[in-house]
Amino acid sequence: MTLSTAFTELFGVQHPIALAPMGGSAGGALAAAVSRGGGLGLLGSGDGDRDWLARELPLLAEGTDKPWGIGFLTWAIDVGAVERALEHDPAAVMLSFGDPSPFAGRVREAGAALIVQVTDLDEARRAVDLGADVIVAQGTESGGHGARHGRSTLPFVPVVVDLAAPVPVLAAGGIADGRGVAAALALGAAGALIGTRFQVTTEALADPSIIKTIIEGVGEDTERSSVLDIVRGSRWPSRYTARTLGHPYLDRWRGREAELAADPQARQAYLDAVAGGDVPPLPVWAGEAVDLVNDLPSAADLVPALAAQAEDALARAGRR
């Protein structure tokens, strides 16, 4: 049984699995490993920082001759960042969280596939109108940033699949093993975009303490909030909150976001606490499927293992 879909055919990859372009984790080595494993590795370039790209892109180019792509936070970039990335001939550019229209034409002109991540139906309609080659439907179970008022993956994905057809859709959010990939395919998606599971691999850029925390974490400990963006002075648009594992400042300021934003001393207190080692230096981004992450494999081995598990799950379902 081969999991051939519109996504695998579009990119010429073996498995319907893509790496979520996670800022701080999805560097060149991880993206290359996912592509070597038969998926589509997406470099998490965030705001397109020149120095970061200069360091990570060579690692990616040296690490694989398979198709790969690069992801941006749409609200944080300008056209120059996209053009610099396109100089390296990625197979795809993924745009998330914001209006992709200023960049879509440039991506197409370069011959790269345009992947647009959406968190609600308005964003999905806009992605279709822009002519996205692939749409990622992100449910609220996902780790890191997502819609403040979104839908869970299970009901959201099939609605986007129906709206976008025949454009292939990837499911994202709460998928951390092959059974989740199988579920995405059963919902009509052409594959899955996976984040938290790949954050705990030997090639990820994540700090060992964060990897340990994720392995020990459970889904009930994750929480979607804007508290840590506010206290860190992050510029993330307010319509997107972030799912993380527990943090002392979540307990301290939960439900008091407006008060926190208006408190000029709160950020300094947070910085002092970080400097003193009283709170972690970074939030631990993790999705609700974090319970399923309990080892530290190579991403190159993980991709085919996830695909094999998905094939088995679908075969079992077909026998029932």
N, C-alpha and C positions, 0 to 999 in steps of 0.2 A: 504494500500500500504506500503510495507516494502522495504527500500533501501538496499537490500542485494547485495553485490558485492564481487569480489575476495578478496578485502582488508578486509571487515568485516568477511568473512569466514576464512581468514588466521589467524586473531588475535582473533576471537571469540568475537568481539565487536558489539554493536547494530547499530551504525551509521558510515557512511563512512567519518568520520571527524577525523583529527589528529591535535594536537597542534604543531605549529612550535616551535622548541627548541630554543627560543630566549634568548640569553645571557642577564642577568640582569633582566629578567621578568619571564621566565618560570622556576620558582623554584618548590620545592616539593609540596607545597600546590596547585599551579595551575595545575601541571601535574596530581596530584591525583584527582582534581575536574573534569578535562576533562575526565579522565578514569571513574570516578563515573557516569558521565553524559552519558556514553555509547560510547565515542570516545576513541582514543588512545592518552593518555597524554605522551609527550616527554619532559624530563627534559633537560633544556638548559645549559649543563655543559661547553660549550665553549672549553677552553684549559685544562679541567680536573683538575682544582685547587683542591687540597686535602682538604683544609679547607672548601671550599664551598660545595663540595660533602658530607663531613662529617656532615655538617649542614642540607643540603636539602634532602639527601636520606632518613633519618629517617622520615621526614615529609611526604614524598611520601609513604613510606612503611606503615606508620600509617594511612594514609588518604584514602587508597583504597586497595581492594583485587582483583581489576580488572587488566587486562594487561596494562603494561606501558613500556616505553622505555626511552632511553637517547641519546642525540645528541651531537656531537663533531664538532668543527672546525678542519677539517682534517689537514690543514697546521700547526696547532698550538699544536698538541699532539704527544706523543710517545706511544709505545705499552703498557707501564706501565699504562698510564691513562685508556686505554681501559680495560686492565686486572682488574684494581681496580673496574671499573664499573661492569664488568661481574660477580664479586663476589656476587653482589646483585641480580643476576638472572633476568635481564630485559628481557622482551619479544622481544625487538628489540633494535638495535643500529643504529643510523642514522649518516652517515658521509657526511659532506658538505664541499665544497670549497677546493679542493686539490686532491691528488692522494690517493684513498682509498685502493689501493692494499696491502700496508704493514699491514693492519689491518683486511682485509676481512677474511682471514683464521682463525684468532683467534676468531672472532665473530662466525663463523660457528661451530668451535670446541666446543664452549660453548653452542650451541643449540639455540642461539638467531637469530632472523631474521635480515638480513642485508638490511637496507634502505640506498640508495645512492641518494643524491640530485644532479641534473645536471642542468647546465645553457646553454649548447649548445650541438650540436649533437655529437661532439667528446667525450664529457664527457658521453653522453648517451650510445654510443657504448662501451666505456670502462666499464660502469656499467653492461651492458649486458654480456660482456665477463667475468667479474668477478663473474657472477652468482648472482647478487643482487636479493633479494626476492621481493623488492618493489623499484621503481624508482620514485623520486619526480622531476617533470618537473617544474622548477621555471622560470616564466616570469619576464620581467623587471619592471612590475608594483609593484612588491613586496617591502615592507619596509625593511630597513636594507641593507645588502650587497647582491650583485648579479653581474651578468655579465656586464662588461663595454660595450661589443658589443654583446648583447643578443637579444632575440626576445620577443615580447609581448606574454602573456599567450595564447590568443585565437589561433594564428597560430602555436605556439610552441608545445602545449600539444598534438594535434592529430598526429603530426609528430613523437613525441616520443612514443606515444601509438602504432603506426604502426611499428616503429623500434623495440620496446621492446617486442611486443606480443610473448608469452602469459603472460609475467611478468606484474603484475598490476602496474599502474602508478597513482600517486596522482598529481593533479594540484595545483600549488602554484603561488600566485601573483595576487593581485587585487580582492581577494575573502573575503568578509566581511559579507555576509548574506547568507540565504538559497538559494536565486536565483543564487548566484555565485556557490554554491555547485551543484545545478541542472545543470547549464551550464557546469561545469566540467564533470559531468556524461554524458551529451549530447555529449561532445567532445570525449567520449570513455574512460575517466579516471575512476578509481575505487573509487575515493573519492577526498577530498581536504585537503591540509595542510594549516592551517590558522594561521596567526600571529597577525597583528595589532588589529583585533577584540578581540582576547584573551588578548592582552596587557592591555585592558581596562575592567578588571573584578576585583571583590573584592579580588580574590586570587593572582593576579599578584604582582610581586615585584616592579613594576614601582612606582616611586615617585608620590605623588599626583599632583605636578605641571606638570609632564609629562602627566598624565592622563587627566588633564584639557586642556592642549594644544592639545592633540589628539582629544578630544571631540569637541573642537572649530575649528579644522583644516579642510581644504578642499583640495581635490586632486591637484588643481592647485598650491597649496603652497608647494607641495613636489618636491624634486629635487634630481637627482642622480649625485654624485660628489665624487671626491677623496680629496677635500680640507680639510675636517674635519679629515680625517685619517692622512694627511700630518702634519697638525698643531698640532695634538695631539700626534704625534710620534708613531702612530699605525703601527704595523708590517704587516698589511693586504697586501697580494699580489696585485700588481698594476692592475691585470686583473679584479679585483672585486672592483666596486665602491659601494657607499652606498646611498640609498634613505632616505632622512630625510625631516622634515619640515624646514621652513626657519631658518636661523641663520646669525648673523651679519658677521661672517667670510666668509660665502658663498658670500655675497654681496661684501666684501672687496677684495677677492682673486679669484673670478670666472674668468676662462680663463687665470690665471697667476700661474697655479700649479707648473710649473718648477721654476719660480722665488721664489715661496713660499718655495719649497723644498731646494733651495739653500740659503735661508736667515736664518742665525744662530740666529738671534734675534727674528724671528717671533714666534717661539714656546714659548720663555720666555714671550713675549708680550701677547700671548694667556693665558698662565698660570696666569699672573698678572691680566688679565681681568677677568678670572674665579674667582680668589681669591677676587677680588674687587666687585664681583657680577655684573659686566658689561655684561657678556655673560653667558648663561646657562652652568652648569658644565658638562652636557652630551648632545650630539645631541639627537634630538627627532626622533627616527626611526619610519617611518610611510609609508604605502603603498598608492597607488593612490585611494584606496577605503575608505580612511579615512572619507569621508563625511558620510558614512553609520554607523559610530560609534558615537552614541549620548547618550548612557546610560552606567550604571555601574552595570551589573548583576553579579550573581555568574556564574562561568564557568560551574558548574554542571547543572545549569538550561539552560544556553545558548546552550549547545550542542544539547539537544533534540528540543529546539526551532528552531535552524538552520535546523535540519533534517526535522521537520514538515513543515517549510517554503519551503524547497527543494521539498518535496513530493507534496505540493500544486502547486508549480510552474510547476513541471513535469506533474501533472494531468491537469492543465489548458492548457499546451502546447498540451497535447494529445487530448483535446477536440476541438482544433481548426482545 
